[in-house]
Amino acid sequence: MKGNKEISSSVISRLPRYYRFLCELYNNGLKRISSKELAEIMGLTASQIRQDFNCFGGFGQQGYGYNIEQLIEEFAAILGLNELKTAILIGAGNLGRAVASQMSFEDKGFKLIGIFDCDPLYKGIKIRDIPISGDDSITEFCKGNEPDMAVLCLPADKAPDMVDLLVSLGIKSFWNFSHYDIHRKYPELNVANVHLSDSLMTLSFIIKNSTSGDNND
């Protein structure tokens, strides 16, 4: 990272998108790209891309553009994708099973090592060759394996006690699919909140406002 400069949250939020687009371009056979070309593909400006990249050292060569393979390697290192962190998933209901089975954790910098649920009907069922364990075994598992992160696929009313337990066991990072506001009690933790309903409501707003003009004569 360039110096000790603090990187803004807006730049950080764009990093995964840069990585995803660059991987797609490379897989399609492209080896080199200019900031202008990348901007057109991503719907940004060339100036914005150069400013973002300069936060981490630049990477480009004047008159040449960017080597896509090199950029992918640089962004993988910046995002920490080359160093797998261990993760556990709490809540093996419909959402939890979908996340556990469909998400490519290893490509995103994590290795899923444990899945837990309070429902005894799920106990022993395997997802990605990981047997679902009862949540009464979380303490012992965490003490033995020291996971870096927990994925919460719990109802909001079940999340507070679980978060308290996990924090007491040393977990400081959460991928939070529940609607529980972890930062209200633990502002120092690393939390990425995922509210699927928010994105759906945002789409509803966009549709409403994109069609409202058609109803006005």
N, C-alpha and C positions, 0 to 999 in steps of 0.2 A: 504494500500500500504506500502511496506517495507520502513521505514524511509522516508527520503525526496529525495531518489534517483530518478532521472529522468528516466522514462521508454522510451526506444528507440521506434521509429515509427515502426520498423520491428516487435518488440514484440507486440505492440498494434495491428498491422494488423493481427496477428495470433490469437488474443483472440476470435473473433467471430467464427473462424474455430474450435478452441478447444471446445467452447461451443456447436457448432452444432454437432460435432462428439460425444461428451460425451452424449448429449441428445439422439442421435440415438442408442448408445450402451446401455444406460439405458432402453430405450423403447424396446430394444431387449432382455431385461432380465439380462444383465450383471451388477454385483454389484461392482466388484473390478477389477482393472487393474494395471499393472506395467508400468513404463515409457518405457520399451523395447517394450511391446505389443502395447501400444498406438503409439509409434514411427513407428512401422511396418504398422499399420493401416493408419496413416496420411502421411507416406512418409517422416518422419523426422528422426532425430537421438535421442536416449534416452538422450544423453548429452544435446542436444538443448532443449528438453522438460523440463529437470530438471533446466536448466539455466533460462528458461522463467518462470517456476513456482516459482523459488526462488526470482524473482523480486517482488512477492506478498506474500512471506512468506513460500513457499514450499508446504505445504498441505500433503505430503506423510509420511508414516511410514516405516522405514527400515524393510525389510523382509515381509511387508504386501502389499506395493504398495499404490494405491490411492483408496479411497472410491468414487465411481463415483457420487453417489447422493450428497455427500458433495462437490465434485468438481463443480458440476453443480450449487449448491447454492453459492459457492464462486465466480465463474465466473459471475453469474447473478448479484451479488452485485458489483463486479469490473466493469462490463459493465453498471451498473446503470439500469438494467432491472426491478428492483423491485420498482422503483420510476418513474411513468409515467410522461413524459414530453408532453406538448401539442403541436400539429403541425397543420399548415394550408397548403393547397396545392393550388398553383397558376398555372392555365393552365389545363383545362379539355378537351383537345383534346384527340386523340387516346391514346397517351402515358400517359397523366395525368389520364384518366379514368382507364387505366389498372393498374397503380400504386395504385390508390385509392382503387380499387375493389379487387385486388389480393394480395396486401402486407398485411401481418398480423402485423400491427403497434404495437398492444398491446404486442405481444410477443417480440418485439424488443425495448421496452422501451418508446413507444410513443402512444399518443391517438390523432387520427385525429379529429379535431373539426370544421374545415371549409374548403370549396372548392370554388374556385373563378375562373371566366373566363370572358373575355371581350365580348364574343359572346352572344348576347341576346337569341339565339336559345337554349342555354344550361340552361338558368336560370330556376330554379325550379326543374330540373331533380335531382333525388336522387341517390346517391351512398353511400352504407353503411348507409342508412337512413339519410344522410346529404344532404340537398338541395344545389345545385350549386347556388352561388350568383354572382351578377355582381361585377367586380373588383372595381367599384365605391363605394362599401360598405366595402372595406378592412380597410380603416382608422378607421371607426366607430367600426368595429368588433374587431380590434386589441386593440383599446383603452379600450374596454369593457372586453376583454378576455385575453389579454397579452400572446399570444402564445409564446412558447419557441423556436420554429423552423419553418422554411418555406421550403416546397418542391417546387422547381422550375421546372416546366415542360413547359417552355416557349421557343420560338425561341430566339437565341442569341441576335438579335436586339431589342427584347422587354424586355430583362432581366435587362439592366443597370438602366433604370428609375424605374423599379419595386424594384430592390434591394435598390436603394436610398430611396424609400418610406418606405420599410420595416425596413431598418436600422433606419430611423428617428422615426419609431414607436417602437423602442426598441428591434427588433429581431436581435440576434447576431449569430444565427446558421442556416446553410442552407444545405439541401440535394439537390445538384445542378445537374439537368439533362440537363440544357442548356449548350451551349459551351461558355458562358460568363465567363471570368476569374475574379471572385469576389475578389480574393486576390490581384489583381493588384492595386485596389483602396482601399480595406479594408483588409490589411494584418492581422489585429488583430481579424478578425472574425473566427468562427469555421465553416469550409466548408468541406463537403465530396462531391467530384465531381464524377459523374457517366457518363462515355463516352462509350456508348454501341458500337459505331463504332470502338473504340480503341481495344476492346477485339476481335471484328470480324477480324480486320486487323492483330492482333497478331496471331489469328488462321490461317489466310491466310499465314503468314510468316512461321509458324510451318509446315503447310502442304507442302508448296513449298520446304522447306529445308529438310523435311523428305523423299520427293520423288525425289529430285534432283539427288541423288546418283544412282537411277534406270536408269537415262538417260545417265549415263557416263559409257562407255565401257572401 
